[in-house]
Amino acid sequence: MKKIVILILLTTSITFGQKKLPNLKLQDINGKPESLYNFTKNKTLVLSFWATWCGPCVNELDAIADQYEDLQDNGFELIAISMDDSRTKSRVKALVNGKDWPYTILLDPNQSLKRHLNFANIPYVLIVKNGEIVYTHSGYNPGSEEEIIEKFKQLK
């Protein structure tokens, strides 16, 4: 009986372990609405949730930016989704332009995507393959960008 219960629990966790990314519309830094589905269909990409006031978030995006051109040659694509709310979202464009980040930047000022995905803290990274969330990573320490890059290569 115990084996059956364990088997059911394992099957359930595997079945529900992968989560579909919701198809929400977010805005780019110029105010143009963008559908997440258009970015995620038929490809693998990294979504990084960050904010201008989050030092570890900015450090993580800086670390990936240093390698981004080489990573793109291997199909790596990152979309940085700002969690800045209405009080701080005006700082996003200036920070992005000052950093000269090569990423697509989207804004989620109402944190609707964050609520759908049910995560608490940033930086928070997802790897999405064909609209399915296949990997998550929370927090940042110097060097943890390498873990994300390696995982992307494995899942691509």
Secondary structure, DSSP 8 states (H G I E B T S, - for coil): -HHHHHHHHHHHHHHHHSEE----EEEETTS-EEEHHHHHTTSEEEEEEE-TT-HHHHHHHHHHHTTHHHHHTTT--EEEEE---TTTTHHHHHHHHHHT--SEEEE-TT-HHHHHHT--SSSEEEEEETTEEEEEEE---TTHHHHHHHHHHHH-
